[in-house]
């Protein structure tokens, strides 16, 4: 079955829907049992998708988890309050004091902060490797290294890693592999099919798709599913069934939304690459992108998030450009139906490895579902305002 059909049919078994098109919202804290034997049987086995206690989930949760599991080709999927929670708690589930882990230097800033603060306090050491390293990753592995984290594309500069080569080395040294796969979603890249152990998403982004729910999801292969599931429960995760309902509803249109995000973003990226004010466009689908050959090798499509670097002479005017935008709203996050912009002028806290490329200035765009001509006009006006501004922004 094709993924465009799977997003419609997955997680809609009649045991969850009760014959309705959408899975009903089941709110519960306490689950009551008809007998002591029934209660004991439930608590003894703790089977997946069995009502036990509200924190473990209801049929609303189980249906959505099953849908994600099917799309990820995983043994199971578990839910978290947000994407950062899915990343941090997945890592916590597989590390302990005295161990060492590897993360790409261009990793998502909250992931870096977690490692530098929480993991450091727990006695877990971290090395940030250049995002585009492949076979050479072996030189970063220590005797106590236990986990290799990937992020493709990376945050901001959008590097695409050579995933199979990294996984091959990780398997040689028996390292657990995890990837932040939020940008591609399960529709454009399936990490577990390439040997990665755990695939993580900020469902807040494209899966929900409407900028109104915070949620994370992590899916694991057979070898690591039971541990991930158990530790997520021990860490006290609890996701609202109302939020899960909205995420499931967003999932049904994921395929058609992504195709539009992809098409519009490619048009804008190519348009920007021809502008005299633009030094470089960081979009994985462009041949000039960092690791483009890896994008072609592993990904079946691209989404709406990318960035571009202004020419050096505009470094002090970046804020004039951003402030002049109207349709592009200034805001964190991405993946919703609306277009967003975020200026990045300080890389001092988000790059530590000198071999990673550091731009002078960067503007991140998320291309929403607005008409492409209107978006181009908005950007054109912002360029005009920036060009007419004589003095630097202060």
N, C-alpha and C positions, 0 to 999 in steps of 0.2 A: 504494500500500500504506500502511495506517495505521501510525503510529509504534508503537502497542502490538503490532503484528505485527513491525515492523522490529527491535525490540529482541530478538525471538526468532530471527529468520532471518538478520539481517545478520552478515557475517563468518563464515558457516558453509558457505562453498563447499567442495566435496569436496576441492579442492586443498589446503585447510588441515586439514580434519577427518580426511581419509583414511578416510571412511566412518563415523567415530564421531560420536556426538551432540555432544560437546564437543571443542574443538580440543586435541590433546595438548600437553603441556609439552615444548618442545624447548629443551634447554639446550646452549649452544655458545659457545665462544670462537673456535676455529679452524674454518673451512670448508675442506674439501679439494676439489680439482678433479681431473678425470680427465686434463686436458691443459693445456699452456701456453696454447693457443688459447682454451680455455674460461675460464681464469683471466683472460686479457687482455680477453676479450669482456665479462666481468662487471665488471672494474674500469674499462673504458673507458666503458661506458654508464651504470653506476650507476643502473639502472632501479629504480623503486619495487618493493618486495616481491620482491627478488631476493637470494638468499643470497650474501653476500660476506665479511662478517666479523661476529663475534658482536655487536659494538657496534651494528651497523646493524640487528640484529634477526634473529629466526628466524620460522618460520611462525606460532608463537604470537603474536608481536608483530604480524605482518602482518595476521593475521585480525582482531585487536582494532582496529588502526588502520583497517582497511577498514570495520568496523562503525561506528566513530565518524564516519568520513568520510560514510557513507551517511546517518546520522542528522542530520549538520550540513549536508547538501547542499553539501559542500566538494569542492575538488579533491584535498585530501589532509590527513592528520592525523599529527602526530608526538607522541611520548611523552616525558615528562620525569620526573625522580625525585620531584617533588612539585608541588603547585599553584603555590607561590611561584616555583619554578624555571621553570615554564611561563610565568609572567608576566614575570619578569626577563629570561629568555633570549629571549623573543619581542621585548621592547622592545630589548634589545641588538642584535638582528639587524637593526634598521632605524634606528638612530641612530648618529651619530658626533660627534666633538668640534666644538663651535661651534654645534650645533643646539639647538633649543628644543622642548619637548614640553608638552602640557597634560593634566592629570589632575584628576578631581573632588576637591573638598576633603574629601569624606567617604570617600575611597578606603581600602581595606584597609591596615591599619597596616604590615605587612611590605613592601607595594608602596611606600608613602611612604618607609620607611626605606631601601630600595634606591635610590630616586631621590635622597634627601638625602645619601646617603653615596657609593655607587658611581658613580652618574651625575655627581654633583658633582665627584668626583675625576677623572672622564673629560672634564670640561669641557662637559657637557650641562646646560643650564639647564632648570628646571621651574617652571611656574606652576600653582597649584591654583585651579581655578575653582569657583564655587558649583555644587553638584550639580544644582540644578534650573534652571540657566540653559539657554536654548534658542537663539533667534535671536541673543541678545546674546553668544554665544560668540565671535562675530566680533571683538568688542572686545579679546579676550585673545590674538588671533593676531598674531604678529610676523613680520617678514620671514624669520627663520630657523626658524620653527615648521614641524615636519615630521610630527608625530604627535599624534593626539587619542585619549586613552584614556577609555573609559567603564566604568562599573560600575553595573549596575541589577539589583536594588536595591543601594544603597550599603551599606557596612558600618554596622551598629549602628542608625542612624536610618532605614534602608531606603527612601531616596528613589528614585523611579522617574523616569528621565530621558526627555525627549522625543527619542527616538532618531533618528527620521527627520529632524527639524530639525537635529540635530547633524551627522548624516551629510551632509545637503545642503550645509551650510556647509563641512564638511571636504572634500567633493569639489570645491567651488568653488575652494578654495585648494590642492587636490592634496595633502591631508594623508592619511597612512595612519591607518586607524581600527582600534582593538582594543577588545574588551570582555571583562571578567571575567563570565562567564555561569554561574558555578557554582550559584547559587541556583535558577535556572530549569531547568537542564539542557537538552539539545537537545529534550526533549519539550514543554516549555512555552514556549520561545522559540528561534527559529532566526535568529541575528544576520546571517548571510550573505544571507538572504532579504531583509533590509532595507538592504543595501548596505554593511554592515560588512565589513572586509577579513579580520580574524582574530578568531576566537572561542576563548576560553581557559576551561578548567575545572580546578578542583582535583578530579580524579577520586577523590581521597581521600574526598570527601564522598559525594554521592548515587550516583554511578556504581558505586563499590565497595560502599558501603552497609552495611558490617559492621565498620567501625572497626579494620581490621587490615592496611591497605595504604596506603602513601604513593605518590601518583602524580599527575602533571599531564598535560594534553593540550591541544594547540593545533591548530586547523584553519584553513586558509586558502583564499581564493578562487584562481582560476587565475593571476591577476596576481602574487600574492605567495607562492604555494606553494613554488616552487623555491628561492627565497631563504630562506624559513623553514626548509625541510627541510635545506638545505645548511649553514646557520649552526648549526642545532641539532646537526648531526653534528660540525662543527668545534669546537663548545664541549664536546664529549666526553660527551654524554648516554648513559646506559646504564641500562636498566630491567630488573629481573630477570624472566625468563619465568614464574617461579612467581607473582610479583605480578601479571603481566599475566593469567595464567590466572584468578586470583581476581577481578580487575577484570572480565574477560569474564563470569564466572559471575554476578557482581553485576549486570551490565548486563541479564541476562535477566529479572530481576524488578524492574527499575527502574520500569516503568509501574505495576505494582500497588502497589509500596511508596510511590511518590509520591502516588498517589490517597489512600492511607490517611494519609500525613503531612499532605496538604492538608486532608482532612476534619477530622482531629483538631485541627490547628492553628487552623483557623477557629473551631471550637467553643470552644477555650480562649481565643482572642483576643477573641471576643465576650463570653465569660464575664468576662474580666478588665476589659473596657471598662465593665462595670456595677459594678465594685467601687469603694467609696468611697475606698480607699487608692490607687487608680490615677489618675494625672493624664492620661496619654495612652498609647494602644497604637499601636505602629508596625508595622502589618501592611499590605502593599501592597494587599490585596484589600478592606480596609475603606475606606469612603468618606472617612473622616477622615484617611487616610494621606497623607503627602507625595508628591505626584505620582500619586495614585490614578487620575486621568483617563488618564495614560500607561500605567498597568498595564492598564486596560481596552482601550486601543488596541493594545497590542503583545503581551500575554501571554495564553496559553490556559489557564493555571492557576497555582497558587501552591504553594509547598513548605512545609516544617515549621519554618522559621527566622523568627523575628520578635523584637521587643523591646517592653518597656513601661517607662514612667516612673512612678515613685511620686510621690505628692503631696509637696510641699516639706517638710512637717513630718516625713516619714519618712526624710529624707536621711541622718541619722546612725544609722538603724536598719536600713539595707539589708542589712548582713551578718547580722543576726539572722534576717531572712527567708530568706536563702540557706542559712545553716547549718541551719535547721530542716527543709529539704527532705530527703526520703528517696529517692523514685524519681528525682527530678531530680538527677543527679550533677554536681558542679562539675568542669568540664573544658573545655579548648579543643577546637577543631574542632566538627564537626556532620555531619549527613547519615547517621549510622548508625541502627540500629534502636532505640537507647536514647535516652531523654530527657536533655538536658543543660541546665545553667544557668550563666550567667557574669555576675557583677556588674561594672558599669562605673561608676566614680566619678571618674575623672580623664580629662578630655578635652583637657588642655593639650597633649598630644603628638600628638593625632590630628585636630585642627582648626586651621587657620591663617587661614581666611578669615572675617572677622567677619560676613559676610552669611549664613553657614551657621548653621542652628539648633543650639544647644548645650544639651542637657538638663542639669538639675541632677544627676540620677542616672538610671541605666538598668539594667535587667535583661534580658539576652538569653536567650531560651529556644529550644531545639530540641525540638520535639514528636516523640517517637519512636513506636513501634508498640504501646506498652502500652495497656491498657484506659483509655478516656477518663475514666471515673468514678474510677478509681484516681488518675489524674493530677490531677483536680480536687480530690480529697480531700487530696492531698499539698500542693497550693497553698493550700487552705483552712486546713490546719493551720499552714502557714508564716505566713499572715496573722494567725492567732490568736496565735501566739508573738510576732510583731512588735508586735501591738497591746497585749499584756500586758507588754511590756518597758518599764520606766520610764526607764532611763538609756541614753544613746547607746552604741554599740559602740566598744570601744577595744582 
